[in-house]
Amino acid sequence: MTPSDYQDLVAFLVKKFDRIDLRFEEMEDRLSARLTKVEVGQEVLRNDVHLLAEVVAANGRRIEANGRAIQTVTEKVELNGVGIGAVRDRVAALEDHLRAV
């Protein structure tokens, strides 16, 4: 090959490598944009999960409080049932006493 052929080959290869470099830069830009989207998406997801965890914890506290309130009401109903049973027994005893008189 002559020096002119080498110069032509080098010029040709420089153009090819410039195109390859340009393609790599374009790919790097697209990947960088995608990475940014993923990072932003992860941050949004992290915030959503944090908010959801707070809501779940608050609901758990409410459920626990409701459970205690239900237990209290149940105990009152049971006491009322005992009281009603005692009144029923007393009324029955009075009716028996009135029949006997």
ChimeraX attribute file (.defattr): number of C-alpha atoms within 10 A of each C-alpha:
attribute: neighborCount
match mode: 1-to-1
recipient: residues
	/A:1	5
	/A:2	7
	/A:3	8
	/A:4	9
	/A:5	10
	/A:6	11
	/A:7	11
	/A:8	12
	/A:9	12
	/A:10	12
	/A:11	12
	/A:12	12
	/A:13	12
	/A:14	12
	/A:15	12
	/A:16	12
	/A:17	12
	/A:18	12
	/A:19	12
	/A:20	12
	/A:21	12
	/A:22	12
	/A:23	12
	/A:24	12
	/A:25	12
	/A:26	12
	/A:27	12
	/A:28	12
	/A:29	12
	/A:30	12
	/A:31	12
	/A:32	12
	/A:33	12
	/A:34	12
	/A:35	12
	/A:36	12
	/A:37	12
	/A:38	12
	/A:39	12
	/A:40	12
	/A:41	12
	/A:42	12
	/A:43	12
	/A:44	12
	/A:45	12
	/A:46	12
	/A:47	12
	/A:48	12
	/A:49	12
	/A:50	12
	/A:51	12
	/A:52	12
	/A:53	12
	/A:54	12
	/A:55	12
	/A:56	12
	/A:57	12
	/A:58	12
	/A:59	12
	/A:60	12
	/A:61	12
	/A:62	12
	/A:63	12
	/A:64	12
	/A:65	12
	/A:66	12
	/A:67	12
	/A:68	12
	/A:69	12
	/A:70	12
	/A:71	12
	/A:72	12
	/A:73	12
	/A:74	12
	/A:75	12
	/A:76	12
	/A:77	12
	/A:78	12
	/A:79	12
	/A:80	12
	/A:81	12
	/A:82	12
	/A:83	12
	/A:84	12
	/A:85	12
	/A:86	12
	/A:87	12
	/A:88	12
	/A:89	12
	/A:90	12
	/A:91	12
	/A:92	12
	/A:93	12
	/A:94	12
	/A:95	12
	/A:96	11
	/A:97	10
	/A:98	9
	/A:99	8
	/A:100	7
	/A:101	6
